[in-house]
Amino acid sequence: PSVKDNENIYNDLKYKLSVKCKQGEIALDKNGSFAGYIIVSRKEDNIIGPLWIEEQYRGYGLSNILMKDAVEKWDGNYLGVYADNQVAIQLYKKFGFKINSAKIYKDGTVVYFMNR
């Protein structure tokens, strides 16, 4: 869907990127369709999260572009990732992140916390 056609997506992301003192990018394709986004918190020690790429845009390197900006433009240095998300973990390791701790939630979900 086009971000212009879906004001809820656009306004929610715009709010997260500005009003809540966060920084990041909304990625659009050449037709203006929503492709993904990344957010880095300024108030919370430059925590990266979330990074999201729409399914049809995965595999084209967009996550690399957004992560590079998160690290280089906004000094993102900390994030959490589900332990079973090996694709994301490999991406983060590529940018110098290392697992420093883990948390197991009541439902059995495991989240790794990574930093650079």
For each residue, the residues with C-beta under 8 A, 3 or more apart:
1: 5 6 9 33 34
2: 5 6 31 32 33 34
3: 6 9 10 13 26 28 32 33 34
4: 10 32
5: 1 2
6: 1 2 3 9 10 34
7: 10 11
8: 11 12
9: 1 3 6 12 13 34
10: 3 4 6 7 13 14 26 34
11: 7 8 14 15
12: 8 9 15 16
13: 3 9 10 16 17 26 37
14: 10 11 17 18 26
15: 11 12 18 19 20
16: 12 13 19 20 22 24 39
17: 13 14 20 22 23 24 25 26 39
18: 14 15 22
19: 15 16
20: 15 16 17
21: 41 42 43
22: 16 17 18 39 40 41 42 43
23: 17 39 40 42 73 74
24: 16 17 37 38 39 40 70 74
25: 17 37 38 66 69
26: 3 10 13 14 17 34 36 37
27: 34 35 36 37 53 57 62 65 66
28: 3 31 32 33 34 35
29: 32 33 35 57
30:
31: 2 28
32: 2 3 4 28 29
33: 1 2 3 28 29
34: 1 2 3 6 9 10 26 27 28 54
35: 27 28 29 53 54 57 62
36: 26 27 51 52 53 54 57 62 63 66
37: 13 24 25 26 27 50 51 52 66
38: 24 25 48 50 51 52 66 67 69 70
39: 16 17 22 23 24 48 49 50 51
40: 22 23 24 46 47 48 70 74 75 76
41: 21 22 44 45 46 47 49
42: 21 22 23 46 74
43: 21 22
44: 41 47
45: 41 77 78
46: 40 41 42 74 75 76 77 78
47: 40 41 44 76 78 79
48: 38 39 40 51 67 70 76 77 78 79
49: 39 41 79 80
50: 37 38 39
51: 36 37 38 39 48 63 66 67 70 88
52: 36 37 38
53: 27 35 36 57 58 62 63 66
54: 34 35 36 57 58
55: 58
56:
57: 27 29 35 36 53 54 60 62
58: 53 54 55 62 63
59:
60: 57
61: 64 65
62: 27 35 36 53 57 58 65 66
63: 36 51 53 58 66 67 91
64: 61 67 68 91 94
65: 27 61 62 68 69
66: 25 27 36 37 38 51 53 62 63 69 70
67: 38 48 51 63 64 70 71 91 92 94 95
68: 64 65 71 72 95
69: 25 38 65 66 72 73 74
70: 24 38 40 48 51 66 67 73 74 76
71: 67 68 74 75 76 77 95 96 116
72: 68 69 75
73: 23 69 70
74: 23 24 40 42 46 69 70 71
75: 40 46 71 72
76: 40 46 47 48 70 71 79
77: 45 46 48 71 115 116
78: 45 46 47 48 113 114 115 116
79: 47 48 49 76 92 97 113 114 115
80: 49 111 112 113 114
81: 85 88 89 92 111 112 114
82: 85 88 109 110 111 112
83: 89 102 110 111 112
84: 110
85: 81 82 88 89
86: 89 90
87: 90 91
88: 51 81 82 85 91 92
89: 81 83 85 86 92 93 99 112 114
90: 86 87 93 94
91: 63 64 67 87 88 94 95
92: 67 79 81 88 89 95 97 114
93: 89 90 96 97 98
94: 64 67 90 91
95: 67 68 71 91 92 116
96: 71 93 116
97: 79 92 93 114 115 116
98: 93 114 115 116
99: 89 102 112 113 114
100: 113 114 115
101: 112 113
102: 83 99 110 111 112 113
103: 110 111 113
104: 108 109 110
105: 108 109 110 111
106:
107:
108: 104 105
109: 82 104 105
110: 82 83 84 102 103 104 105
111: 80 81 82 83 102 103 105
112: 80 81 82 83 89 99 101 102
113: 78 79 80 99 100 101 102 103
114: 78 79 80 81 89 92 97 98 99 100
115: 77 78 79 97 98 100
116: 71 77 78 95 96 97 98
